[in-house]
Amino acid sequence: MLARGISSRASHPRVQQQDQQNPPQQSAPPQPSPNPSVPPAQAPPQQGAAPAQASPEQTPPPPVHLGPVVVIDPGHGGTDTGARGTNLVEKDVVLQVAKILRAELERAGYRVVMTRNDDSNPSYEDRAAVANAYRDAIFVSLHVSSTGSTGNTRTYFYEFPVPFQPADASLLSDQPKQGFRTAIPWEEAQRPFADQSRRLANLVQIDLAHRFPQSPNAPTPAAVRNLRSVAASAVAVEISSVSVSDPIALTSLSGPLAASVAKGIAAFRPIAVAAPAASQP
């Protein structure tokens, strides 16, 4: 379930193989063994011979990540269960979806970071700080609604209720966009990325509507608290709902949901393919 509003838990500053053997010298040729079936005894290695070193195992090269960092935010966690149903709680479902989405994106070549990998509950600011630590990141917050028909999915982008009014207008008048980012408070960090976030949300929602016909064709603007302090393109995706009687009816949607989000991200920020090196004459 999406948390909305502008309240913050804490205040923050502004955004910124065989041993080698050498047989001894023999004065006479070796005598054959009286029993042909028994091989002659092997001569012991010379004293002081260094043992052979085992060949090291080959380590596979690390994966090559060419795209932007994608930060996946499974909502809620810990004592905050999120929406609760008879057989499901939101915090568990979104963590499952997040892990499937991470695998989908990593196969595509993106580097993926998660705000939580277990049943913990980072603050809104801590979640945003994960994304804000990277340049050109993409932030996706995952949620499950408390009601609604199964399979209805919605993508949200943050909409501020009022225009930004800086305390000192001179901070904006003579500063480029980067300066604008440093001038606004932490809780206003999403504002310069509103257009990018809207475009990302639209691309994700288009694919969700194709896979889940009950879903709307366009994303929804809303004051989703998980997005507000993120200084990057950021969206929230919510699926219905924890009120289903059979948990499989909801959890089975994790794969298609992850595929839609991954496709939307790929359309929004395709992975750049490095040009082949020129052949040497």
KATA-V720968 format. One record per pair of residues at least 4 apart in sequence whose C-alpha atoms are under 8 Angstrom apart, sorted by the first residue. I is the first residue (numbers start at 0). J is the second residue. If there is no record, write none. Layout:
<<I & J> <I & J>>
This chain:
<<0 & 81> <0 & 82> <0 & 89> <0 & 142> <0 & 143> <0 & 144> <0 & 145> <0 & 237> <1 & 142> <1 & 143> <1 & 144> <1 & 223> <1 & 224> <1 & 237> <2 & 223> <2 & 224> <2 & 225> <3 & 221> <3 & 222> <3 & 223> <3 & 224> <4 & 222> <4 & 223> <4 & 224> <5 & 186> <5 & 222> <5 & 224> <6 & 224> <7 & 123> <7 & 124> <7 & 186> <8 & 122> <8 & 123> <8 & 124> <9 & 124> <11 & 124> <11 & 185> <12 & 184> <12 & 185> <13 & 181> <13 & 182> <13 & 183> <13 & 184> <13 & 185> <14 & 180> <14 & 181> <14 & 182> <14 & 183> <14 & 184> <14 & 185> <14 & 188> <14 & 230> <15 & 131> <15 & 180> <15 & 181> <16 & 51> <16 & 52> <16 & 53> <16 & 54> <17 & 51> <18 & 50> <18 & 51> <19 & 44> <19 & 48> <19 & 50> <19 & 51> <20 & 43> <20 & 44> <20 & 45> <20 & 48> <21 & 44> <21 & 45> <22 & 42> <22 & 43> <22 & 44> <22 & 45> <23 & 42> <23 & 45> <31 & 35> <31 & 39> <32 & 37> <32 & 38> <32 & 39> <44 & 48> <62 & 108> <63 & 108> <64 & 108> <64 & 109> <64 & 110> <65 & 108> <65 & 109> <65 & 110> <65 & 270> <65 & 271> <65 & 272> <66 & 108> <66 & 109> <66 & 110> <66 & 268> <66 & 269> <66 & 270> <66 & 271> <67 & 109> <67 & 110> <67 & 135> <67 & 136> <67 & 137> <67 & 268> <67 & 270> <68 & 109> <68 & 110> <68 & 111> <68 & 112> <68 & 133> <68 & 135> <68 & 136> <68 & 137> <69 & 109> <69 & 110> <69 & 111> <69 & 112> <69 & 136> <69 & 137> <69 & 138> <69 & 139> <70 & 111> <70 & 112> <70 & 113> <70 & 114> <70 & 129> <70 & 130> <70 & 136> <70 & 137> <70 & 138> <70 & 139> <71 & 97> <71 & 101> <71 & 111> <71 & 112> <71 & 113> <71 & 114> <71 & 138> <71 & 139> <71 & 140> <71 & 141> <72 & 97> <72 & 113> <72 & 114> <72 & 115> <72 & 126> <72 & 138> <72 & 139> <72 & 140> <72 & 141> <73 & 90> <73 & 93> <73 & 94> <73 & 97> <73 & 113> <73 & 114> <73 & 115> <73 & 140> <73 & 141> <73 & 142> <74 & 81> <74 & 89> <74 & 90> <74 & 93> <74 & 94> <74 & 140> <74 & 141> <74 & 142> <75 & 79> <75 & 80> <75 & 81> <75 & 89> <75 & 90> <75 & 120> <76 & 80> <76 & 81> <76 & 90> <76 & 91> <76 & 117> <76 & 118> <76 & 119> <76 & 120> <76 & 121> <77 & 118> <77 & 119> <77 & 120> <78 & 120> <79 & 90> <79 & 120> <80 & 88> <80 & 89> <80 & 90> <81 & 88> <81 & 89> <81 & 90> <82 & 88> <82 & 89> <82 & 90> <82 & 143> <82 & 144> <82 & 145> <82 & 241> <83 & 87> <83 & 88> <83 & 89> <83 & 145> <83 & 241> <83 & 242> <84 & 88> <84 & 145> <84 & 241> <84 & 242> <84 & 243> <85 & 241> <85 & 242> <85 & 243> <85 & 244> <86 & 241> <86 & 243> <86 & 244> <86 & 245> <86 & 246> <87 & 91> <87 & 92> <87 & 241> <87 & 242> <87 & 246> <88 & 92> <88 & 241> <89 & 93> <89 & 142> <89 & 143> <89 & 144> <89 & 241> <90 & 94> <90 & 118> <91 & 95> <92 & 96> <92 & 143> <92 & 250> <93 & 97> <93 & 141> <93 & 142> <93 & 143> <94 & 98> <94 & 116> <94 & 117> <95 & 99> <95 & 253> <96 & 100> <96 & 141> <96 & 250> <96 & 253> <96 & 254> <96 & 256> <96 & 257> <97 & 101> <97 & 113> <97 & 141> <97 & 257> <98 & 102> <99 & 103> <99 & 253> <99 & 254> <99 & 257> <100 & 104> <100 & 254> <100 & 257> <100 & 258> <100 & 260> <100 & 261> <101 & 105> <101 & 111> <102 & 106> <103 & 107> <103 & 257> <103 & 258> <103 & 261> <104 & 108> <104 & 109> <104 & 110> <104 & 111> <104 & 261> <105 & 109> <105 & 110> <105 & 111> <108 & 270> <109 & 270> <114 & 121> <114 & 126> <114 & 129> <115 & 119> <115 & 120> <115 & 121> <121 & 125> <121 & 126> <122 & 126> <123 & 127> <123 & 224> <123 & 225> <123 & 228> <124 & 128> <124 & 228> <125 & 129> <126 & 130> <126 & 225> <127 & 131> <127 & 225> <127 & 226> <127 & 228> <127 & 229> <127 & 230> <128 & 132> <128 & 229> <129 & 133> <130 & 136> <130 & 137> <130 & 138> <130 & 229> <130 & 230> <130 & 231> <131 & 136> <131 & 229> <131 & 230> <131 & 231> <135 & 231> <136 & 231> <136 & 232> <137 & 231> <137 & 232> <137 & 233> <138 & 229> <138 & 231> <138 & 232> <138 & 233> <138 & 234> <139 & 233> <139 & 234> <139 & 235> <139 & 236> <140 & 225> <140 & 226> <140 & 233> <140 & 234> <140 & 235> <140 & 236> <141 & 235> <141 & 236> <141 & 237> <142 & 235> <142 & 236> <142 & 237> <142 & 238> <143 & 237> <143 & 238> <143 & 239> <143 & 240> <143 & 241> <144 & 237> <144 & 238> <144 & 239> <144 & 240> <144 & 241> <145 & 239> <145 & 240> <145 & 241> <145 & 242> <146 & 239> <146 & 240> <146 & 241> <146 & 242> <147 & 151> <147 & 239> <147 & 240> <148 & 239> <148 & 240> <149 & 238> <149 & 239> <149 & 240> <149 & 243> <149 & 248> <149 & 249> <150 & 211> <150 & 213> <150 & 214> <150 & 238> <150 & 239> <150 & 240> <150 & 249> <150 & 252> <151 & 211> <151 & 212> <151 & 213> <151 & 214> <151 & 238> <151 & 239> <152 & 207> <152 & 208> <152 & 211> <152 & 213> <152 & 214> <152 & 215> <152 & 236> <152 & 237> <152 & 238> <152 & 239> <153 & 204> <153 & 207> <153 & 214> <153 & 215> <153 & 218> <153 & 219> <153 & 236> <153 & 237> <153 & 238> <154 & 200> <154 & 201> <154 & 203> <154 & 204> <154 & 218> <154 & 219> <154 & 234> <154 & 235> <154 & 236> <154 & 237> <155 & 200> <155 & 218> <155 & 219> <155 & 220> <155 & 221> <155 & 223> <155 & 234> <155 & 235> <155 & 236> <156 & 193> <156 & 196> <156 & 197> <156 & 200> <156 & 218> <156 & 219> <156 & 220> <156 & 221> <156 & 222> <156 & 223> <156 & 226> <156 & 233> <156 & 234> <156 & 235> <157 & 189> <157 & 193> <157 & 196> <157 & 220> <157 & 221> <157 & 222> <157 & 223> <157 & 226> <157 & 227> <157 & 233> <157 & 234> <158 & 193> <158 & 220> <158 & 221> <158 & 222> <159 & 190> <159 & 221> <159 & 222> <160 & 222> <163 & 187> <164 & 168> <165 & 170> <165 & 183> <167 & 171> <168 & 172> <169 & 173> <170 & 174> <170 & 178> <170 & 179> <170 & 182> <171 & 175> <171 & 178> <171 & 179> <171 & 182> <174 & 178> <174 & 179> <175 & 179> <176 & 180> <177 & 181> <178 & 182> <179 & 183> <180 & 188> <180 & 191> <183 & 187> <183 & 188> <184 & 188> <185 & 228> <186 & 227> <186 & 228> <187 & 227> <187 & 228> <188 & 227> <188 & 228> <188 & 229> <188 & 230> <189 & 193> <189 & 226> <189 & 227> <189 & 228> <189 & 229> <189 & 230> <189 & 231> <189 & 232> <189 & 233> <190 & 227> <191 & 230> <192 & 196> <192 & 230> <192 & 231> <192 & 232> <192 & 233> <193 & 197> <193 & 232> <194 & 198> <195 & 199> <195 & 232> <196 & 200> <196 & 231> <196 & 232> <196 & 233> <196 & 234> <197 & 201> <197 & 218> <197 & 234> <198 & 202> <198 & 267> <199 & 203> <199 & 232> <199 & 233> <199 & 234> <199 & 263> <199 & 264> <199 & 267> <200 & 204> <200 & 218> <200 & 234> <201 & 205> <201 & 217> <201 & 218> <202 & 206> <202 & 263> <202 & 264> <202 & 266> <202 & 267> <203 & 207> <203 & 259> <203 & 260> <203 & 262> <203 & 263> <203 & 264> <204 & 208> <204 & 215> <204 & 216> <204 & 217> <204 & 218> <204 & 263> <205 & 209> <205 & 216> <205 & 217> <206 & 210> <206 & 259> <206 & 260> <206 & 262> <206 & 263> <207 & 211> <207 & 214> <207 & 256> <207 & 259> <207 & 260> <208 & 212> <208 & 213> <208 & 214> <208 & 215> <208 & 216> <210 & 255> <210 & 259> <222 & 227> <223 & 227> <223 & 235> <224 & 228> <225 & 229> <225 & 235> <226 & 233> <226 & 234> <226 & 235> <229 & 233> <239 & 249> <240 & 249> <241 & 246> <241 & 249> <243 & 248> <243 & 249> <245 & 249> <246 & 250> <247 & 251> <248 & 252> <249 & 253> <252 & 256> <253 & 257> <254 & 258> <255 & 259> <256 & 260> <257 & 261> <258 & 262> <259 & 263> <260 & 264> <261 & 265> <262 & 266> <263 & 267> <264 & 268> <264 & 269> <265 & 269> <265 & 270>>
